[in-house]
Amino acid sequence: MMNTFLISNEKAVGPGFGLFSADHLFALSLLALLSFTLTRTYIRANEISEKNFV
């Protein structure tokens, strides 16, 4: 499994983007924002349900 992780993708075909390109950084920031939003929503929902339970 680790053999394919270290292979260079110089001859890769198809859509994609380069490492640390603008598209790559945009995708990373979008995923970070999504993770932050989902985590915050989960924590707030947990706090609200604890208040309503007591």
ModelCIF file with pLDDT and N, C-alpha, C, O atoms, coordinates in Angstrom:
data_MODEL
#
_entry.id   MODEL 
#
_entity.id                         1 
_entity.type                       polymer 
_entity.pdbx_number_of_molecules   1 
#
_entity_poly.entity_id                      1 
_entity_poly.type                           'polypeptide(L)' 
_entity_poly.nstd_linkage                   no 
_entity_poly.nstd_monomer                   no 
_entity_poly.pdbx_seq_one_letter_code       MMNTFLISNEKAVGPGFGLFSADHLFALSLLALLSFTLTRTYIRANEISEKNFV 
_entity_poly.pdbx_seq_one_letter_code_can   MMNTFLISNEKAVGPGFGLFSADHLFALSLLALLSFTLTRTYIRANEISEKNFV 
_entity_poly.pdbx_strand_id                 A 
#
loop_
_entity_poly_seq.entity_id 
_entity_poly_seq.num 
_entity_poly_seq.mon_id 
_entity_poly_seq.hetero 
1 1  MET n 
1 2  MET n 
1 3  ASN n 
1 4  THR n 
1 5  PHE n 
1 6  LEU n 
1 7  ILE n 
1 8  SER n 
1 9  ASN n 
1 10 GLU n 
1 11 LYS n 
1 12 ALA n 
1 13 VAL n 
1 14 GLY n 
1 15 PRO n 
1 16 GLY n 
1 17 PHE n 
1 18 GLY n 
1 19 LEU n 
1 20 PHE n 
1 21 SER n 
1 22 ALA n 
1 23 ASP n 
1 24 HIS n 
1 25 LEU n 
1 26 PHE n 
1 27 ALA n 
1 28 LEU n 
1 29 SER n 
1 30 LEU n 
1 31 LEU n 
1 32 ALA n 
1 33 LEU n 
1 34 LEU n 
1 35 SER n 
1 36 PHE n 
1 37 THR n 
1 38 LEU n 
1 39 THR n 
1 40 ARG n 
1 41 THR n 
1 42 TYR n 
1 43 ILE n 
1 44 ARG n 
1 45 ALA n 
1 46 ASN n 
1 47 GLU n 
1 48 ILE n 
1 49 SER n 
1 50 GLU n 
1 51 LYS n 
1 52 ASN n 
1 53 PHE n 
1 54 VAL n 
#
_struct_asym.id          A 
_struct_asym.entity_id   1 
#
loop_
_ma_qa_metric.id 
_ma_qa_metric.mode 
_ma_qa_metric.name 
_ma_qa_metric.software_group_id 
_ma_qa_metric.type 
1 global pLDDT . pLDDT 
2 local  pLDDT . pLDDT 
#
_ma_qa_metric_global.metric_id      1 
_ma_qa_metric_global.metric_value   82.43 
_ma_qa_metric_global.model_id       1 
_ma_qa_metric_global.ordinal_id     1 
#
loop_
_ma_qa_metric_local.label_asym_id 
_ma_qa_metric_local.label_comp_id 
_ma_qa_metric_local.label_seq_id 
_ma_qa_metric_local.metric_id 
_ma_qa_metric_local.metric_value 
_ma_qa_metric_local.model_id 
_ma_qa_metric_local.ordinal_id 
A MET 1  2 50.00 1 1  
A MET 2  2 56.00 1 2  
A ASN 3  2 64.00 1 3  
A THR 4  2 63.00 1 4  
A PHE 5  2 64.00 1 5  
A LEU 6  2 66.00 1 6  
A ILE 7  2 65.00 1 7  
A SER 8  2 68.00 1 8  
A ASN 9  2 69.00 1 9  
A GLU 10 2 74.00 1 10 
A LYS 11 2 74.00 1 11 
A ALA 12 2 71.00 1 12 
A VAL 13 2 76.00 1 13 
A GLY 14 2 74.00 1 14 
A PRO 15 2 74.00 1 15 
A GLY 16 2 74.00 1 16 
A PHE 17 2 75.00 1 17 
A GLY 18 2 78.00 1 18 
A LEU 19 2 79.00 1 19 
A PHE 20 2 81.00 1 20 
A SER 21 2 87.00 1 21 
A ALA 22 2 90.00 1 22 
A ASP 23 2 88.00 1 23 
A HIS 24 2 88.00 1 24 
A LEU 25 2 92.00 1 25 
A PHE 26 2 94.00 1 26 
A ALA 27 2 92.00 1 27 
A LEU 28 2 94.00 1 28 
A SER 29 2 97.00 1 29 
A LEU 30 2 97.00 1 30 
A LEU 31 2 97.00 1 31 
A ALA 32 2 98.00 1 32 
A LEU 33 2 98.00 1 33 
A LEU 34 2 98.00 1 34 
A SER 35 2 98.00 1 35 
A PHE 36 2 98.00 1 36 
A THR 37 2 97.00 1 37 
A LEU 38 2 96.00 1 38 
A THR 39 2 96.00 1 39 
A ARG 40 2 95.00 1 40 
A THR 41 2 95.00 1 41 
A TYR 42 2 94.00 1 42 
A ILE 43 2 92.00 1 43 
A ARG 44 2 92.00 1 44 
A ALA 45 2 91.00 1 45 
A ASN 46 2 86.00 1 46 
A GLU 47 2 86.00 1 47 
A ILE 48 2 83.00 1 48 
A SER 49 2 83.00 1 49 
A GLU 50 2 79.00 1 50 
A LYS 51 2 81.00 1 51 
A ASN 52 2 76.00 1 52 
A PHE 53 2 69.00 1 53 
A VAL 54 2 59.00 1 54 
#
loop_
_atom_site.group_PDB 
_atom_site.id 
_atom_site.type_symbol 
_atom_site.label_atom_id 
_atom_site.label_alt_id 
_atom_site.label_comp_id 
_atom_site.label_asym_id 
_atom_site.label_entity_id 
_atom_site.label_seq_id 
_atom_site.pdbx_PDB_ins_code 
_atom_site.Cartn_x 
_atom_site.Cartn_y 
_atom_site.Cartn_z 
_atom_site.occupancy 
_atom_site.B_iso_or_equiv 
_atom_site.pdbx_formal_charge 
_atom_site.auth_seq_id 
_atom_site.auth_comp_id 
_atom_site.auth_asym_id 
_atom_site.auth_atom_id 
_atom_site.pdbx_PDB_model_num 
ATOM 1   N N  . MET A 1 1  ? 0.813   -1.193 0.000   1.00 50.00 ? 1  MET A N  1 
ATOM 2   C CA . MET A 1 1  ? 0.000   0.000  0.000   1.00 50.00 ? 1  MET A CA 1 
ATOM 3   C C  . MET A 1 1  ? 0.859   1.260  0.000   1.00 50.00 ? 1  MET A C  1 
ATOM 4   O O  . MET A 1 1  ? 0.554   2.206  -0.727  1.00 50.00 ? 1  MET A O  1 
ATOM 5   N N  . MET A 1 2  ? 1.914   1.295  0.789   1.00 56.00 ? 2  MET A N  1 
ATOM 6   C CA . MET A 1 2  ? 2.778   2.476  0.844   1.00 56.00 ? 2  MET A CA 1 
ATOM 7   C C  . MET A 1 2  ? 3.602   2.638  -0.430  1.00 56.00 ? 2  MET A C  1 
ATOM 8   O O  . MET A 1 2  ? 4.150   3.713  -0.672  1.00 56.00 ? 2  MET A O  1 
ATOM 9   N N  . ASN A 1 3  ? 3.699   1.600  -1.239  1.00 64.00 ? 3  ASN A N  1 
ATOM 10  C CA . ASN A 1 3  ? 4.464   1.719  -2.476  1.00 64.00 ? 3  ASN A CA 1 
ATOM 11  C C  . ASN A 1 3  ? 3.838   2.739  -3.420  1.00 64.00 ? 3  ASN A C  1 
ATOM 12  O O  . ASN A 1 3  ? 4.563   3.468  -4.097  1.00 64.00 ? 3  ASN A O  1 
ATOM 13  N N  . THR A 1 4  ? 2.534   2.808  -3.480  1.00 63.00 ? 4  THR A N  1 
ATOM 14  C CA . THR A 1 4  ? 1.876   3.739  -4.391  1.00 63.00 ? 4  THR A CA 1 
ATOM 15  C C  . THR A 1 4  ? 1.859   5.163  -3.844  1.00 63.00 ? 4  THR A C  1 
ATOM 16  O O  . THR A 1 4  ? 1.671   6.111  -4.607  1.00 63.00 ? 4  THR A O  1 
ATOM 17  N N  . PHE A 1 5  ? 2.050   5.327  -2.542  1.00 64.00 ? 5  PHE A N  1 
ATOM 18  C CA . PHE A 1 5  ? 2.030   6.660  -1.948  1.00 64.00 ? 5  PHE A CA 1 
ATOM 19  C C  . PHE A 1 5  ? 3.263   7.464  -2.352  1.00 64.00 ? 5  PHE A C  1 
ATOM 20  O O  . PHE A 1 5  ? 3.181   8.686  -2.474  1.00 64.00 ? 5  PHE A O  1 
ATOM 21  N N  . LEU A 1 6  ? 4.368   6.827  -2.557  1.00 66.00 ? 6  LEU A N  1 
ATOM 22  C CA . LEU A 1 6  ? 5.627   7.520  -2.827  1.00 66.00 ? 6  LEU A CA 1 
ATOM 23  C C  . LEU A 1 6  ? 5.937   7.648  -4.318  1.00 66.00 ? 6  LEU A C  1 
ATOM 24  O O  . LEU A 1 6  ? 6.991   8.176  -4.673  1.00 66.00 ? 6  LEU A O  1 
ATOM 25  N N  . ILE A 1 7  ? 5.063   7.186  -5.191  1.00 65.00 ? 7  ILE A N  1 
ATOM 26  C CA . ILE A 1 7  ? 5.298   7.260  -6.634  1.00 65.00 ? 7  ILE A CA 1 
ATOM 27  C C  . ILE A 1 7  ? 5.064   8.681  -7.126  1.00 65.00 ? 7  ILE A C  1 
ATOM 28  O O  . ILE A 1 7  ? 4.101   9.332  -6.721  1.00 65.00 ? 7  ILE A O  1 
ATOM 29  N N  . SER A 1 8  ? 5.942   9.162  -7.997  1.00 68.00 ? 8  SER A N  1 
ATOM 30  C CA . SER A 1 8  ? 5.806   10.494 -8.574  1.00 68.00 ? 8  SER A CA 1 
ATOM 31  C C  . SER A 1 8  ? 4.638   10.508 -9.557  1.00 68.00 ? 8  SER A C  1 
ATOM 32  O O  . SER A 1 8  ? 4.348   9.498  -10.199 1.00 68.00 ? 8  SER A O  1 
ATOM 33  N N  . ASN A 1 9  ? 3.976   11.644 -9.672  1.00 69.00 ? 9  ASN A N  1 
ATOM 34  C CA . ASN A 1 9  ? 2.848   11.745 -10.590 1.00 69.00 ? 9  ASN A CA 1 
ATOM 35  C C  . ASN A 1 9  ? 3.174   12.639 -11.784 1.00 69.00 ? 9  ASN A C  1 
ATOM 36  O O  . ASN A 1 9  ? 2.299   13.341 -12.290 1.00 69.00 ? 9  ASN A O  1 
ATOM 37  N N  . GLU A 1 10 ? 4.417   12.619 -12.233 1.00 74.00 ? 10 GLU A N  1 
ATOM 38  C CA . GLU A 1 10 ? 4.834   13.439 -13.368 1.00 74.00 ? 10 GLU A CA 1 
ATOM 39  C C  . GLU A 1 10 ? 4.073   13.079 -14.637 1.00 74.00 ? 10 GLU A C  1 
ATOM 40  O O  . GLU A 1 10 ? 3.825   13.950 -15.471 1.00 74.00 ? 10 GLU A O  1 
ATOM 41  N N  . LYS A 1 11 ? 3.703   11.828 -14.796 1.00 74.00 ? 11 LYS A N  1 
ATOM 42  C CA . LYS A 1 11 ? 3.018   11.382 -16.003 1.00 74.00 ? 11 LYS A CA 1 
ATOM 43  C C  . LYS A 1 11 ? 1.519   11.195 -15.767 1.00 74.00 ? 11 LYS A C  1 
ATOM 44  O O  . LYS A 1 11 ? 0.856   10.470 -16.509 1.00 74.00 ? 11 LYS A O  1 
ATOM 45  N N  . ALA A 1 12 ? 0.999   11.833 -14.757 1.00 71.00 ? 12 ALA A N  1 
ATOM 46  C CA . ALA A 1 12 ? -0.423  11.695 -14.435 1.00 71.00 ? 12 ALA A CA 1 
ATOM 47  C C  . ALA A 1 12 ? -1.284  12.310 -15.540 1.00 71.00 ? 12 ALA A C  1 
ATOM 48  O O  . ALA A 1 12 ? -0.927  13.326 -16.136 1.00 71.00 ? 12 ALA A O  1 
ATOM 49  N N  . VAL A 1 13 ? -2.411  11.676 -15.792 1.00 76.00 ? 13 VAL A N  1 
ATOM 50  C CA . VAL A 1 13 ? -3.344  12.134 -16.814 1.00 76.00 ? 13 VAL A CA 1 
ATOM 51  C C  . VAL A 1 13 ? -4.685  12.420 -16.146 1.00 76.00 ? 13 VAL A C  1 
ATOM 52  O O  . VAL A 1 13 ? -5.127  11.664 -15.282 1.00 76.00 ? 13 VAL A O  1 
ATOM 53  N N  . GLY A 1 14 ? -5.321  13.498 -16.544 1.00 74.00 ? 14 GLY A N  1 
ATOM 54  C CA . GLY A 1 14 ? -6.638  13.796 -16.022 1.00 74.00 ? 14 GLY A CA 1 
ATOM 55  C C  . GLY A 1 14 ? -6.652  15.059 -15.193 1.00 74.00 ? 14 GLY A C  1 
ATOM 56  O O  . GLY A 1 14 ? -5.629  15.721 -15.016 1.00 74.00 ? 14 GLY A O  1 
ATOM 57  N N  . PRO A 1 15 ? -7.833  15.384 -14.686 1.00 74.00 ? 15 PRO A N  1 
ATOM 58  C CA . PRO A 1 15 ? -7.953  16.624 -13.908 1.00 74.00 ? 15 PRO A CA 1 
ATOM 59  C C  . PRO A 1 15 ? -7.206  16.517 -12.582 1.00 74.00 ? 15 PRO A C  1 
ATOM 60  O O  . PRO A 1 15 ? -7.011  15.431 -12.036 1.00 74.00 ? 15 PRO A O  1 
ATOM 61  N N  . GLY A 1 16 ? -6.811  17.640 -12.103 1.00 74.00 ? 16 GLY A N  1 
ATOM 62  C CA . GLY A 1 16 ? -6.088  17.681 -10.842 1.00 74.00 ? 16 GLY A CA 1 
ATOM 63  C C  . GLY A 1 16 ? -5.441  19.039 -10.689 1.00 74.00 ? 16 GLY A C  1 
ATOM 64  O O  . GLY A 1 16 ? -5.625  19.915 -11.534 1.00 74.00 ? 16 GLY A O  1 
ATOM 65  N N  . PHE A 1 17 ? -4.686  19.223 -9.623  1.00 75.00 ? 17 PHE A N  1 
ATOM 66  C CA . PHE A 1 17 ? -3.980  20.480 -9.426  1.00 75.00 ? 17 PHE A CA 1 
ATOM 67  C C  . PHE A 1 17 ? -2.659  20.217 -8.740  1.00 75.00 ? 17 PHE A C  1 
ATOM 68  O O  . PHE A 1 17 ? -2.476  19.198 -8.073  1.00 75.00 ? 17 PHE A O  1 
ATOM 69  N N  . GLY A 1 18 ? -1.741  21.152 -8.914  1.00 78.00 ? 18 GLY A N  1 
ATOM 70  C CA . GLY A 1 18 ? -0.412  21.003 -8.354  1.00 78.00 ? 18 GLY A CA 1 
ATOM 71  C C  . GLY A 1 18 ? -0.392  21.238 -6.852  1.00 78.00 ? 18 GLY A C  1 
ATOM 72  O O  . GLY A 1 18 ? -1.269  21.896 -6.293  1.00 78.00 ? 18 GLY A O  1 
ATOM 73  N N  . LEU A 1 19 ? 0.606   20.696 -6.231  1.00 79.00 ? 19 LEU A N  1 
ATOM 74  C CA . LEU A 1 19 ? 0.787   20.856 -4.802  1.00 79.00 ? 19 LEU A CA 1 
ATOM 75  C C  . LEU A 1 19 ? 1.085   22.312 -4.486  1.00 79.00 ? 19 LEU A C  1 
ATOM 76  O O  . LEU A 1 19 ? 1.981   22.906 -5.085  1.00 79.00 ? 19 LEU A O  1 
ATOM 77  N N  . PHE A 1 20 ? 0.345   22.890 -3.555  1.00 81.00 ? 20 PHE A N  1 
ATOM 78  C CA . PHE A 1 20 ? 0.454   24.279 -3.129  1.00 81.00 ? 20 PHE A CA 1 
ATOM 79  C C  . PHE A 1 20 ? 0.140   25.289 -4.232  1.00 81.00 ? 20 PHE A C  1 
ATOM 80  O O  . PHE A 1 20 ? 0.617   26.423 -4.194  1.00 81.00 ? 20 PHE A O  1 
ATOM 81  N N  . SER A 1 21 ? -0.655  24.879 -5.205  1.00 87.00 ? 21 SER A N  1 
ATOM 82  C CA . SER A 1 21 ? -1.136  25.824 -6.207  1.00 87.00 ? 21 SER A CA 1 
ATOM 83  C C  . SER A 1 21 ? -2.331  26.572 -5.608  1.00 87.00 ? 21 SER A C  1 
ATOM 84  O O  . SER A 1 21 ? -2.789  26.246 -4.514  1.00 87.00 ? 21 SER A O  1 
ATOM 85  N N  . ALA A 1 22 ? -2.820  27.558 -6.320  1.00 90.00 ? 22 ALA A N  1 
ATOM 86  C CA . ALA A 1 22 ? -3.971  28.324 -5.835  1.00 90.00 ? 22 ALA A CA 1 
ATOM 87  C C  . ALA A 1 22 ? -5.194  27.420 -5.664  1.00 90.00 ? 22 ALA A C  1 
ATOM 88  O O  . ALA A 1 22 ? -5.934  27.559 -4.691  1.00 90.00 ? 22 ALA A O  1 
ATOM 89  N N  . ASP A 1 23 ? -5.406  26.509 -6.591  1.00 88.00 ? 23 ASP A N  1 
ATOM 90  C CA . ASP A 1 23 ? -6.539  25.584 -6.485  1.00 88.00 ? 23 ASP A CA 1 
ATOM 91  C C  . ASP A 1 23 ? -6.405  24.674 -5.271  1.00 88.00 ? 23 ASP A C  1 
ATOM 92  O O  . ASP A 1 23 ? -7.384  24.403 -4.574  1.00 88.00 ? 23 ASP A O  1 
ATOM 93  N N  . HIS A 1 24 ? -5.190  24.208 -5.026  1.00 88.00 ? 24 HIS A N  1 
ATOM 94  C CA . HIS A 1 24 ? -4.933  23.326 -3.887  1.00 88.00 ? 24 HIS A CA 1 
ATOM 95  C C  . HIS A 1 24 ? -5.182  24.054 -2.568  1.00 88.00 ? 24 HIS A C  1 
ATOM 96  O O  . HIS A 1 24 ? -5.831  23.515 -1.672  1.00 88.00 ? 24 HIS A O  1 
ATOM 97  N N  . LEU A 1 25 ? -4.675  25.261 -2.451  1.00 92.00 ? 25 LEU A N  1 
ATOM 98  C CA . LEU A 1 25 ? -4.860  26.030 -1.224  1.00 92.00 ? 25 LEU A CA 1 
ATOM 99  C C  . LEU A 1 25 ? -6.332  26.401 -1.023  1.00 92.00 ? 25 LEU A C  1 
ATOM 100 O O  . LEU A 1 25 ? -6.816  26.426 0.108   1.00 92.00 ? 25 LEU A O  1 
ATOM 101 N N  . PHE A 1 26 ? -7.037  26.686 -2.109  1.00 94.00 ? 26 PHE A N  1 
ATOM 102 C CA . PHE A 1 26 ? -8.473  26.958 -2.020  1.00 94.00 ? 26 PHE A CA 1 
ATOM 103 C C  . PHE A 1 26 ? -9.225  25.741 -1.516  1.00 94.00 ? 26 PHE A C  1 
ATOM 104 O O  . PHE A 1 26 ? -10.094 25.863 -0.653  1.00 94.00 ? 26 PHE A O  1 
ATOM 105 N N  . ALA A 1 27 ? -8.900  24.566 -2.044  1.00 92.00 ? 27 ALA A N  1 
ATOM 106 C CA . ALA A 1 27 ? -9.560  23.337 -1.611  1.00 92.00 ? 27 ALA A CA 1 
ATOM 107 C C  . ALA A 1 27 ? -9.263  23.059 -0.140  1.00 92.00 ? 27 ALA A C  1 
ATOM 108 O O  . ALA A 1 27 ? -10.154 22.648 0.603   1.00 92.00 ? 27 ALA A O  1 
ATOM 109 N N  . LEU A 1 28 ? -8.032  23.275 0.284   1.00 94.00 ? 28 LEU A N  1 
ATOM 110 C CA . LEU A 1 28 ? -7.676  23.071 1.687   1.00 94.00 ? 28 LEU A CA 1 
ATOM 111 C C  . LEU A 1 28 ? -8.428  24.031 2.600   1.00 94.00 ? 28 LEU A C  1 
ATOM 112 O O  . LEU A 1 28 ? -8.920  23.638 3.657   1.00 94.00 ? 28 LEU A O  1 
ATOM 113 N N  . SER A 1 29 ? -8.513  25.290 2.185   1.00 97.00 ? 29 SER A N  1 
ATOM 114 C CA . SER A 1 29 ? -9.221  26.270 3.014   1.00 97.00 ? 29 SER A CA 1 
ATOM 115 C C  . SER A 1 29 ? -10.718 25.968 3.055   1.00 97.00 ? 29 SER A C  1 
ATOM 116 O O  . SER A 1 29 ? -11.360 26.162 4.087   1.00 97.00 ? 29 SER A O  1 
ATOM 117 N N  . LEU A 1 30 ? -11.270 25.499 1.955   1.00 97.00 ? 30 LEU A N  1 
ATOM 118 C CA . LEU A 1 30 ? -12.681 25.127 1.929   1.00 97.00 ? 30 LEU A CA 1 
ATOM 119 C C  . LEU A 1 30 ? -12.945 23.945 2.866   1.00 97.00 ? 30 LEU A C  1 
ATOM 120 O O  . LEU A 1 30 ? -13.941 23.942 3.590   1.00 97.00 ? 30 LEU A O  1 
ATOM 121 N N  . LEU A 1 31 ? -12.075 22.956 2.859   1.00 97.00 ? 31 LEU A N  1 
ATOM 122 C CA . LEU A 1 31 ? -12.229 21.816 3.753   1.00 97.00 ? 31 LEU A CA 1 
ATOM 123 C C  . LEU A 1 31 ? -12.039 22.220 5.211   1.00 97.00 ? 31 LEU A C  1 
ATOM 124 O O  . LEU A 1 31 ? -12.728 21.701 6.089   1.00 97.00 ? 31 LEU A O  1 
ATOM 125 N N  . ALA A 1 32 ? -11.115 23.139 5.481   1.00 98.00 ? 32 ALA A N  1 
ATOM 126 C CA . ALA A 1 32 ? -10.913 23.627 6.849   1.00 98.00 ? 32 ALA A CA 1 
ATOM 127 C C  . ALA A 1 32 ? -12.153 24.370 7.332   1.00 98.00 ? 32 ALA A C  1 
ATOM 128 O O  . ALA A 1 32 ? -12.579 24.190 8.473   1.00 98.00 ? 32 ALA A O  1 
ATOM 129 N N  . LEU A 1 33 ? -12.727 25.194 6.484   1.00 98.00 ? 33 LEU A N  1 
ATOM 130 C CA . LEU A 1 33 ? -13.938 25.934 6.843   1.00 98.00 ? 33 LEU A CA 1 
ATOM 131 C C  . LEU A 1 33 ? -15.107 24.976 7.090   1.00 98.00 ? 33 LEU A C  1 
ATOM 132 O O  . LEU A 1 33 ? -15.868 25.158 8.040   1.00 98.00 ? 33 LEU A O  1 
ATOM 133 N N  . LEU A 1 34 ? -15.246 23.980 6.257   1.00 98.00 ? 34 LEU A N  1 
ATOM 134 C CA . LEU A 1 34 ? -16.302 22.989 6.437   1.00 98.00 ? 34 LEU A CA 1 
ATOM 135 C C  . LEU A 1 34 ? -16.114 22.229 7.752   1.00 98.00 ? 34 LEU A C  1 
ATOM 136 O O  . LEU A 1 34 ? -17.079 22.007 8.484   1.00 98.00 ? 34 LEU A O  1 
ATOM 137 N N  . SER A 1 35 ? -14.890 21.837 8.049   1.00 98.00 ? 35 SER A N  1 
ATOM 138 C CA . SER A 1 35 ? -14.608 21.123 9.300   1.00 98.00 ? 35 SER A CA 1 
ATOM 139 C C  . SER A 1 35 ? -14.914 21.995 10.505  1.00 98.00 ? 35 SER A C  1 
ATOM 140 O O  . SER A 1 35 ? -15.516 21.530 11.473  1.00 98.00 ? 35 SER A O  1 
ATOM 141 N N  . PHE A 1 36 ? -14.503 23.256 10.452  1.00 98.00 ? 36 PHE A N  1 
ATOM 142 C CA . PHE A 1 36 ? -14.760 24.182 11.546  1.00 98.00 ? 36 PHE A CA 1 
ATOM 143 C C  . PHE A 1 36 ? -16.265 24.362 11.762  1.00 98.00 ? 36 PHE A C  1 
ATOM 144 O O  . PHE A 1 36 ? -16.742 24.338 12.897  1.00 98.00 ? 36 PHE A O  1 
ATOM 145 N N  . THR A 1 37 ? -17.003 24.542 10.674  1.00 97.00 ? 37 THR A N  1 
ATOM 146 C CA . THR A 1 37 ? -18.446 24.754 10.759  1.00 97.00 ? 37 THR A CA 1 
ATOM 147 C C  . THR A 1 37 ? -19.153 23.531 11.334  1.00 97.00 ? 37 THR A C  1 
ATOM 148 O O  . THR A 1 37 ? -20.012 23.667 12.205  1.00 97.00 ? 37 THR A O  1 
ATOM 149 N N  . LEU A 1 38 ? -18.808 22.360 10.865  1.00 96.00 ? 38 LEU A N  1 
ATOM 150 C CA . LEU A 1 38 ? -19.445 21.145 11.368  1.00 96.00 ? 38 LEU A CA 1 
ATOM 151 C C  . LEU A 1 38 ? -19.112 20.901 12.839  1.00 96.00 ? 38 LEU A C  1 
ATOM 152 O O  . LEU A 1 38 ? -19.980 20.494 13.611  1.00 96.00 ? 38 LEU A O  1 
ATOM 153 N N  . THR A 1 39 ? -17.869 21.145 13.229  1.00 96.00 ? 39 THR A N  1 
ATOM 154 C CA . THR A 1 39 ? -17.470 20.964 14.625  1.00 96.00 ? 39 THR A CA 1 
ATOM 155 C C  . THR A 1 39 ? -18.197 21.942 15.529  1.00 96.00 ? 39 THR A C  1 
ATOM 156 O O  . THR A 1 39 ? -18.693 21.567 16.592  1.00 96.00 ? 39 THR A O  1 
ATOM 157 N N  . ARG A 1 40 ? -18.260 23.190 15.107  1.00 95.00 ? 40 ARG A N  1 
ATOM 158 C CA . ARG A 1 40 ? -18.942 24.215 15.914  1.00 95.00 ? 40 ARG A CA 1 
ATOM 159 C C  . ARG A 1 40 ? -20.434 23.903 16.046  1.00 95.00 ? 40 ARG A C  1 
ATOM 160 O O  . ARG A 1 40 ? -21.009 24.055 17.124  1.00 95.00 ? 40 ARG A O  1 
ATOM 161 N N  . THR A 1 41 ? -21.054 23.471 14.957  1.00 95.00 ? 41 THR A N  1 
ATOM 162 C CA . THR A 1 41 ? -22.475 23.110 14.986  1.00 95.00 ? 41 THR A CA 1 
ATOM 163 C C  . THR A 1 41 ? -22.709 21.934 15.930  1.00 95.00 ? 41 THR A C  1 
ATOM 164 O O  . THR A 1 41 ? -23.680 21.931 16.687  1.00 95.00 ? 41 THR A O  1 
ATOM 165 N N  . TYR A 1 42 ? -21.839 20.951 15.890  1.00 94.00 ? 42 TYR A N  1 
ATOM 166 C CA . TYR A 1 42 ? -21.974 19.782 16.763  1.00 94.00 ? 42 TYR A CA 1 
ATOM 167 C C  . TYR A 1 42 ? -21.840 20.182 18.231  1.00 94.00 ? 42 TYR A C  1 
ATOM 168 O O  . TYR A 1 42 ? -22.623 19.729 19.067  1.00 94.00 ? 42 TYR A O  1 
ATOM 169 N N  . ILE A 1 43 ? -20.864 21.018 18.553  1.00 92.00 ? 43 ILE A N  1 
ATOM 170 C CA . ILE A 1 43 ? -20.654 21.447 19.938  1.00 92.00 ? 43 ILE A CA 1 
ATOM 171 C C  . ILE A 1 43 ? -21.840 22.263 20.432  1.00 92.00 ? 43 ILE A C  1 
ATOM 172 O O  . ILE A 1 43 ? -22.311 22.060 21.551  1.00 92.00 ? 43 ILE A O  1 
ATOM 173 N N  . ARG A 1 44 ? -22.325 23.184 19.606  1.00 92.00 ? 44 ARG A N  1 
ATOM 174 C CA . ARG A 1 44 ? -23.485 23.998 20.002  1.00 92.00 ? 44 ARG A CA 1 
ATOM 175 C C  . ARG A 1 44 ? -24.728 23.135 20.197  1.00 92.00 ? 44 ARG A C  1 
ATOM 176 O O  . ARG A 1 44 ? -25.489 23.358 21.138  1.00 92.00 ? 44 ARG A O  1 
ATOM 177 N N  . ALA A 1 45 ? -24.943 22.168 19.333  1.00 91.00 ? 45 ALA A N  1 
ATOM 178 C CA . ALA A 1 45 ? -26.107 21.294 19.465  1.00 91.00 ? 45 ALA A CA 1 
ATOM 179 C C  . ALA A 1 45 ? -26.008 20.482 20.751  1.00 91.00 ? 45 ALA A C  1 
ATOM 180 O O  . ALA A 1 45 ? -27.017 20.251 21.417  1.00 91.00 ? 45 ALA A O  1 
ATOM 181 N N  . ASN A 1 46 ? -24.814 20.054 21.102  1.00 86.00 ? 46 ASN A N  1 
ATOM 182 C CA . ASN A 1 46 ? -24.615 19.305 22.334  1.00 86.00 ? 46 ASN A CA 1 
ATOM 183 C C  . ASN A 1 46 ? -24.901 20.184 23.552  1.00 86.00 ? 46 ASN A C  1 
ATOM 184 O O  . ASN A 1 46 ? -25.528 19.731 24.510  1.00 86.00 ? 46 ASN A O  1 
ATOM 185 N N  . GLU A 1 47 ? -24.441 21.446 23.520  1.00 86.00 ? 47 GLU A N  1 
ATOM 186 C CA . GLU A 1 47 ? -24.686 22.365 24.633  1.00 86.00 ? 47 GLU A CA 1 
ATOM 187 C C  . GLU A 1 47 ? -26.177 22.665 24.780  1.00 86.00 ? 47 GLU A C  1 
ATOM 188 O O  . GLU A 1 47 ? -26.688 22.730 25.898  1.00 86.00 ? 47 GLU A O  1 
ATOM 189 N N  . ILE A 1 48 ? -26.867 22.844 23.674  1.00 83.00 ? 48 ILE A N  1 
ATOM 190 C CA . ILE A 1 48 ? -28.313 23.130 23.709  1.00 83.00 ? 48 ILE A CA 1 
ATOM 191 C C  . ILE A 1 48 ? -29.075 21.930 24.249  1.00 83.00 ? 48 ILE A C  1 
ATOM 192 O O  . ILE A 1 48 ? -29.997 22.092 25.048  1.00 83.00 ? 48 ILE A O  1 
ATOM 193 N N  . SER A 1 49 ? -28.702 20.732 23.826  1.00 83.00 ? 49 SER A N  1 
ATOM 194 C CA . SER A 1 49 ? -29.410 19.547 24.306  1.00 83.00 ? 49 SER A CA 1 
ATOM 195 C C  . SER A 1 49 ? -29.154 19.304 25.791  1.00 83.00 ? 49 SER A C  1 
ATOM 196 O O  . SER A 1 49 ? -30.038 18.800 26.484  1.00 83.00 ? 49 SER A O  1 
ATOM 197 N N  . GLU A 1 50 ? -27.963 19.651 26.301  1.00 79.00 ? 50 GLU A N  1 
ATOM 198 C CA . GLU A 1 50 ? -27.691 19.522 27.731  1.00 79.00 ? 50 GLU A CA 1 
ATOM 199 C C  . GLU A 1 50 ? -28.537 20.506 28.531  1.00 79.00 ? 50 GLU A C  1 
ATOM 200 O O  . GLU A 1 50 ? -29.030 20.153 29.602  1.00 79.00 ? 50 GLU A O  1 
ATOM 201 N N  . LYS A 1 51 ? -28.717 21.723 28.042  1.00 81.00 ? 51 LYS A N  1 
ATOM 202 C CA . LYS A 1 51 ? -29.526 22.721 28.735  1.00 81.00 ? 51 LYS A CA 1 
ATOM 203 C C  . LYS A 1 51 ? -30.995 22.308 28.758  1.00 81.00 ? 51 LYS A C  1 
ATOM 204 O O  . LYS A 1 51 ? -31.678 22.515 29.761  1.00 81.00 ? 51 LYS A O  1 
ATOM 205 N N  . ASN A 1 52 ? -31.476 21.738 27.689  1.00 76.00 ? 52 ASN A N  1 
ATOM 206 C CA . ASN A 1 52 ? -32.878 21.328 27.609  1.00 76.00 ? 52 ASN A CA 1 
ATOM 207 C C  . ASN A 1 52 ? -33.153 20.067 28.418  1.00 76.00 ? 52 ASN A C  1 
ATOM 208 O O  . ASN A 1 52 ? -34.285 19.837 28.842  1.00 76.00 ? 52 ASN A O  1 
ATOM 209 N N  . PHE A 1 53 ? -32.138 19.258 28.630  1.00 69.00 ? 53 PHE A N  1 
ATOM 210 C CA . PHE A 1 53 ? -32.302 18.013 29.343  1.00 69.00 ? 53 PHE A CA 1 
ATOM 211 C C  . PHE A 1 53 ? -32.479 18.236 30.832  1.00 69.00 ? 53 PHE A C  1 
ATOM 212 O O  . PHE A 1 53 ? -33.220 17.507 31.492  1.00 69.00 ? 53 PHE A O  1 
ATOM 213 N N  . VAL A 1 54 ? -31.804 19.235 31.357  1.00 59.00 ? 54 VAL A N  1 
ATOM 214 C CA . VAL A 1 54 ? -31.847 19.469 32.809  1.00 59.00 ? 54 VAL A CA 1 
ATOM 215 C C  . VAL A 1 54 ? -33.064 20.235 33.217  1.00 59.00 ? 54 VAL A C  1 
ATOM 216 O O  . VAL A 1 54 ? -33.249 20.514 34.402  1.00 59.00 ? 54 VAL A O  1 
#
